[in-house]
Amino acid sequence: MNDDQILSALHEAHPPRRSAAEPEVRVFDACHIGVVLRAVLFVESSVATVCMFGAQDPADWLAQLGLVTAAALPGTLAWLACTCAAQRLLARMRRPLQYGVAVGAGGLAGTYGCAVLAWSGLVQSPPWLASYVAGAMLSSLLVIALVMRAQGRMPSDTTARLSELQSRIRPHFLFNTLNSAVALVRAEPAQAESLLEDLSDLFRHALKDVGHAVNVREELALAQRYLAIEKVRFGERMRVHWELDPMADDALLPPLILQPLVENAVRHGVEPSVEGADIMISTRCKGSVVVIKVTNTVPAGQGARGQGLALHNVRQRLALLHDVQGQFRFGLKNGVFQVRMEVPL
């Protein structure tokens, strides 16, 4: 492979500019279990507080709380179900119209809760107007919370992405890879060409504009490219083991989340050790949950120092995508450092 081909391969890593407009951010991301639980807790807390003002004693407060909950809970769940089902439609609207529709739907949900009370015969004179206003007010507060959550996702994703790109495309990593390719050009030209192809694919994937989620299969392919490059440099010092469950391939992850964990395993396990290290990447489907593990042996006295930023970014981005359904743990035990992620299938 000549210099022009090398430059051409590296140039392919830069994607063309997008001509289409950026899609609207989905403000009403009410389809997460965590969002539903927080919304119900917020409404119930508000109802419990309001009922205190008119209660004569604890028994009266409990009676009023049960009565109002019978209206508030169905209305809240109806609002969450409607905004979740219509989030794609809402995303096509202008922001002010999105907010207006959501607040109006909240008023209708409050009216629906009042209708539940009327149909059950629990109240003689249903407070239709008060129920509509209360539903609209509570939904407006929920909208504000969801908007803040959506806006909080963007800077966190951007910061994490830039940090990961900086660590992934470090100059010394690029230079080491190119030096390895140069050393192989005469002795093993086919291996040198394969190395540069892996480098090109790694850069292309790292720099392309991806969505807010990719599947496990894509993340594993990127990790395999990275490890193939590092294998040329470390040789037998880097011993990689894969235990992959095909049933886990379709689970969703934030983009570029697995490769930094694999890079940490190389930097803190293989690189500082003369004997090298064993790296294990495994996926396993357990019912409706996918468990992903990245494990590496650690040289004596090395510990887990230097991995805090990458681990913090991974934890934060996983929580933004999966909320309470995404679990992230890591630890060092008996010279083995393990990162464990759980995501819904």
C-alpha angles and dihedrals in degrees: 000000000000129000093265091054092048091051090046091051092050092045090058088066090073110080123219118260114268115249096192121085118258112264120248117266111249102244097180099060092160096144096093120099089226092056091049092050093048092047093051091046091049094050093045091049090051092048092048091051095048092048090058091068095063100034121109095197140349092276091052090047092053091049092051091044092053092048095049092042089057086063101032099049098054090044093050093048091047091052092049092047093049096047091046093050093045099041094110091051092046091050090062092057127085114266097252090050091049091054093045093050092048094049091045089050088052090055090050090048089054089050090050090054090051090050089054089057092047094049092049092051094236093129129037098203109032112213096228098166095043090049091051093049093045091050092049093049095048092046091051089056090048090050090053090051092049092047091051089049092051092047091048089057095061103058091040092052091046094049093046092046094051091047091051093046090051092053093041098049097039111157093239091053091052093044093047090051093049091046089052090051092049090051090053098044096091102028099038110012093167091054091046090053091048090050093053091046089054090049091050092049091048093053093043092054094043095051102038120102106254131178127254092276140029131182126261091250092064093047091051091050090054092048090050091053091051094048091047088058094047091045089066091056100042100031114180092000089077113062112184124193126188127200106175129175111207089208089067096055097094098054113114126243134174108267118265093013103119100046095063089055091052090046090053089053090055096043097045100029111031105024101056095042125084090203092046126222144264117246121196124191115185138171126191134179113220108180107294094348130081118209117204121188132186111189132176137171115244127214115249111277094011098104121171097301118144096026099091100099096049092045092049091051092049093049092048096048093045090053092049092054102039104017111196091353091067115078125191127184136160137177148155119241130165093346094310122111116202134185116196126191128183121195133170118260 
